[in-house]
Amino acid sequence: MGLPPAPVCHASLPVTKPPSDDKAKYIDAMRSGRTKYRKMTPNSDVKTRTYGCLAIITGTAVYEVTAGGQDRTVPLRFTAIWAKRPSGIEFVSWQSTGIPNQ
């Protein structure tokens, strides 16, 4: 993802964690193989908007995941946020919500 030249931001953003998981548990599940993302397919509605040193990417995608030994196909709606920092481009946030089968 290429961001246009922008001033470096020095703002702090609030961080919240879901009650059932945290960064350490997520990384452990990935490293141990309990969770494996086999394929991630974005749909054609993915949009990127830039605001100074931030890029917000929204859209829908279909993920093929193995979790707890079970294969699943997961359609979801997502928001990803990237920030241009003095150290480079940083992945700041990911939020996704499953889309129920119609």
C-alpha positions in Angstrom: 0.0 0.0 0.0 1.5 3.3 -1.0 0.6 6.4 1.0 0.9 9.9 -0.4 3.5 12.2 1.2 2.0 13.5 4.4 3.2 15.2 7.6 4.2 12.9 10.4 1.5 12.7 13.0 2.4 12.7 16.7 -1.1 12.0 18.0 -1.9 9.1 20.4 -4.9 7.0 19.6 -6.9 5.1 22.3 -6.4 1.4 22.3 -9.1 -1.1 23.3 -8.9 -4.9 23.5 -11.7 -7.4 23.1 -12.5 -9.2 26.3 -11.9 -12.7 25.0 -8.6 -12.3 23.3 -5.4 -10.2 23.3 -2.3 -9.7 21.2 -0.3 -12.4 23.0 -3.1 -15.1 22.7 -3.6 -14.2 19.0 0.2 -14.5 18.2 0.4 -17.8 20.2 -2.5 -19.3 18.3 -0.8 -18.4 15.0 2.6 -19.6 16.0 1.3 -22.9 17.5 -0.8 -23.6 14.4 -4.1 -23.7 16.3 -5.3 -20.9 13.9 -4.1 -20.9 10.3 -5.3 -18.5 7.6 -5.3 -20.5 4.4 -6.6 -17.9 2.0 -7.7 -14.3 2.3 -9.8 -13.0 -0.7 -10.8 -9.3 -0.7 -14.0 -8.4 -2.5 -14.3 -5.6 -5.1 -15.7 -3.2 -2.6 -12.4 -2.5 -0.8 -11.7 1.2 -0.5 -8.7 3.1 0.8 -9.1 6.6 2.2 -6.2 8.7 3.3 -6.3 11.5 5.9 -2.9 13.1 6.4 -0.7 10.4 7.9 -3.5 7.8 8.2 -4.9 5.4 5.7 -8.3 3.7 6.5 -9.1 0.6 4.4 -12.7 -0.8 4.5 -14.5 -3.5 2.7 -15.5 -7.1 2.7 -13.5 -10.3 2.2 -13.7 -14.0 2.5 -11.2 -15.8 4.8 -10.6 -19.5 4.7 -9.4 -20.4 8.2 -8.5 -23.5 10.1 -9.2 -23.0 13.8 -9.3 -25.6 16.5 -8.9 -28.3 13.8 -12.0 -27.2 11.9 -11.9 -25.6 8.4 -14.2 -22.6 8.1 -15.0 -20.1 5.3 -15.6 -16.7 6.9 -17.2 -13.8 5.0 -16.5 -10.6 6.9 -16.6 -6.8 6.8 -13.4 -5.1 8.0 -11.7 -1.9 8.8 -7.9 -1.6 8.8 -5.9 1.5 9.9 -2.3 2.2 8.9 -0.3 5.2 10.1 2.8 6.9 8.7 5.2 7.2 11.6 8.8 8.5 11.9 9.9 4.9 11.8 7.9 4.0 8.7 4.4 2.8 7.9 2.8 1.0 10.8 -0.3 -1.3 11.0 -2.3 0.3 13.8 -5.7 -1.5 14.0 -7.8 -4.2 12.6 -11.5 -4.8 13.3 -13.7 -7.3 11.5 -17.3 -8.6 11.9 -18.6 -11.8 10.4 -21.3 -11.5 7.8 -24.1 -13.9 8.3 -25.0 -16.3 5.5 -28.0 -15.0 3.6 
